[in-house]
Amino acid sequence: MRTVINAILYIVKGGIEWRMMPNGFPPWQTVYDHFSKWNKRGVWEACSDRLVAYRREQAGRAAAPSYGIMDAQSVKTVYASEERGIDGGKKVKGHKRHIVVDLLGNLIVCHGPCRESQ
């Protein structure tokens, strides 16, 4: 199971396609199946929430943030889709994402395409 988690982290960090996973990991179908099941069950979100709480406690703060800082960002896309729009102020074709971070910079919520590369 540790190898599967390492493979998922490798994919996420490197931004590579599932099929391009190196040979040292389990087959990409196996890794993707675990990732997909855990994603549907909310495992990744729960892990993120727990890591944020742990990081906040290590910094001497309450586990749950009391303030959030919100920002929006335009994300360029090169493909056409129904969800693609235009940010009129910046004249960017793509998606808009909104994020909320705590005072330490930990991600609390992301709405929209939250990966760097789409």
Backbone hydrogen bonds, N-H to C=O, Kabsch-Sander energy under -0.5 kcal/mol:
donor,donor_aa,acceptor,acceptor_aa,energy
5,I,1,M,-2.3
6,N,2,R,-2.5
7,A,3,T,-2.2
8,I,4,V,-2.3
9,L,5,I,-2.6
10,Y,6,N,-2.1
11,I,7,A,-2.2
12,V,8,I,-2.5
13,K,9,L,-2.7
14,G,10,Y,-2.4
15,G,11,I,-1.7
16,I,11,I,-0.9
20,M,17,E,-1.3
21,M,18,W,-1.4
25,F,22,P,-1.3
30,T,27,P,-0.7
31,V,27,P,-1.9
32,Y,28,W,-2.9
33,D,29,Q,-2.2
34,H,30,T,-2.0
35,F,31,V,-2.6
36,S,32,Y,-3.0
37,K,33,D,-2.3
38,W,34,H,-2.6
39,N,35,F,-2.4
40,K,36,S,-2.3
41,R,37,K,-1.6
42,G,38,W,-0.5
42,G,39,N,-1.0
43,V,38,W,-2.5
46,A,42,G,-2.1
47,C,43,V,-2.4
48,S,44,W,-2.4
49,D,45,E,-2.6
50,R,46,A,-2.3
51,L,47,C,-2.5
52,V,48,S,-2.4
53,A,49,D,-2.3
54,Y,50,R,-2.7
55,R,51,L,-2.6
56,R,52,V,-2.5
57,E,53,A,-2.4
58,Q,54,Y,-2.3
59,A,55,R,-1.2
60,G,57,E,-1.5
61,R,56,R,-2.7
69,I,101,V,-3.3
70,M,68,G,-0.5
71,D,99,I,-2.2
73,Q,97,R,-2.5
75,V,95,H,-3.4
76,K,74,S,-0.6
77,T,93,K,-1.5
84,R,81,S,-0.7
85,G,94,G,-2.8
87,D,92,V,-2.6
88,G,86,I,-1.0
91,K,87,D,-2.4
92,V,87,D,-1.1
94,G,85,G,-2.8
94,G,92,V,-0.5
95,H,75,V,-2.4
97,R,73,Q,-2.8
98,H,111,H,-2.8
99,I,71,D,-2.5
100,V,109,V,-2.5
101,V,69,I,-2.4
102,D,106,N,-2.0
105,G,102,D,-1.7
108,I,100,V,-3.3
109,V,100,V,-1.5
111,H,98,H,-3.1
114,C,112,G,-0.8
